[in-house]
Amino acid sequence: MGSSRTEIFEDIQNFEWDKGNLTKNWVRHNVRYSECEEVFFNEPYIAEEDAVHSVKEKRFYILGKTDRNRLLFIVFTKRGKKIRVISARDMSKKERKIYNETIKKNT
């Protein structure tokens, strides 16, 4: 099911939100910051390093669901012991297929 929680989320204690990234995903994709946080706590999820887009800093993505079963694709980075969400949106059709097939295979 992707990388294990201990690998990517080792030492993470909370989220980093500033004025810019607090509302950006709501304006662009109607995703609230609270929904983003839910995805990190709701299993099953798929979390991987995004090596292609890790130019200036290491980036990751997570495919998961909110408390209301909304399927989201979130790109994030780690800053010290905090998760900083870069972008969040509904999963594409292709991402939903990957998520559902991977979850089904691993359960």
C-alpha positions, -999 to +999 in steps of 0.1 A: +000+000+000+026+025-009+053+035+015+047+027+051+036+054+075+068+051+095+090+058+064+073+090+051+057+102+083+085+094+108+088+123+133+059+142+119+040+161+146+016+185+129+007+205+098+021+238+086-005+262+073+001+299+064-023+325+050-012+316+014-017+278+015-046+279+040-071+290+013-054+282-020-068+247-024-103+259-015-102+287-041-087+264-068-103+230-061-129+235-033-108+214-009-107+227+027-075+224+047-093+203+073-102+178+045-065+176+036-055+168+072-082+140+073-066+121+044-033+116+064-053+098+092-077+077+072-064+044+061-061+030+036-040+054+017-011+054-008+018+077+000+049+079-022+078+102-029+073+123-060+109+122-074+099+138-107+088+170-089+114+170-061+136+197-076+141+223-048+128+202-020+116+166-015+080+162-025+055+135-018+019+126-028-009+108-010-040+093-025-066+089+002-101+097+015-116+122+038-140+115+067-168+118+041-151+094+017-141+122-008-111+108-027-082+133-028-048+136-044-025+157-022+010+169-029+030+178+002+065+183+016+079+179+050+094+209+068+111+196+099+084+178+119+055+194+099+036+184+068+031+214+044+004+207+018+013+222-016-018+212-035-050+192-031-077+182-055-101+154-062-085+123-077-086+120-114-103+090-130-069+073-135-059+080-099-092+066-085-086+034-105-050+031-092-062+038-056-091+013-058-071-015-075-042-011-050-064-010-020-084-041-032-051-060-039-037-052-004-068-061+016 
